[in-house]
């Protein structure tokens, strides 16, 4: 869709992404809910907000 952004991990587009970082992603990235469910369980996980397009 026109206003949708891509997940930095799986590259699928969507309207809502979570700004996160973890032990495996040391710089801030945006990910979809599916990827967020996995990364939120990693060590050094940090949540930095939600992007809605």
Backbone torsions as a table, in degrees:
resi	resn	phi	psi	omega
1	UNK	NA	164.7	-175.0
2	UNK	-63.5	-45.7	-175.3
3	UNK	-92.9	-2.4	-176.4
4	UNK	-80.3	147.1	177.9
5	UNK	-109.6	163.1	-179.9
6	UNK	-95.2	144.0	172.4
7	UNK	-68.2	135.4	-179.6
8	UNK	-70.3	-13.9	-178.4
9	UNK	-99.9	-61.6	-175.4
10	UNK	-93.2	-10.4	176.7
11	UNK	70.7	7.1	176.2
12	UNK	-76.8	142.5	-179.2
13	UNK	-86.4	153.5	179.7
14	UNK	-169.8	173.1	-177.5
15	UNK	-91.6	-22.6	-177.3
16	UNK	-124.8	128.9	176.8
17	UNK	-135.1	151.8	-179.0
18	UNK	-107.5	133.6	177.9
19	UNK	-87.3	117.3	-172.6
20	UNK	-142.4	163.8	165.8
21	UNK	-149.7	159.7	-177.9
22	UNK	-155.9	-172.0	179.4
23	UNK	-62.0	-31.2	179.5
24	UNK	-90.9	-18.0	178.8
25	UNK	-127.6	88.8	-171.6
26	UNK	-79.4	-16.6	174.8
27	UNK	-106.7	153.1	-178.6
28	UNK	-61.2	133.0	175.2
29	UNK	-133.9	165.9	173.5
30	UNK	-110.2	132.0	179.8
31	UNK	-135.4	158.1	178.5
32	UNK	-77.4	172.7	-177.2
33	UNK	-63.2	-37.6	-179.6
34	UNK	-62.1	-47.2	178.6
35	UNK	-70.1	-36.4	178.9
36	UNK	-59.9	-38.1	179.2
37	UNK	-59.8	-30.5	179.0
38	UNK	-82.5	-49.2	-174.4
39	UNK	-69.5	-30.0	-178.1
40	UNK	-64.2	-14.2	178.8
41	UNK	-94.2	-5.5	-178.4
42	UNK	-77.1	158.9	175.2
43	UNK	-64.0	151.8	177.9
44	UNK	57.7	29.6	178.4
45	UNK	-68.8	134.5	174.6
46	UNK	-135.0	137.7	178.0
47	UNK	-102.9	133.0	-176.4
48	UNK	-122.2	14.3	177.6
49	UNK	121.9	175.1	-178.5
50	UNK	-121.7	134.8	176.7
51	UNK	-105.9	125.5	177.3
52	UNK	-117.1	126.9	179.6
53	UNK	-104.4	NA	NA
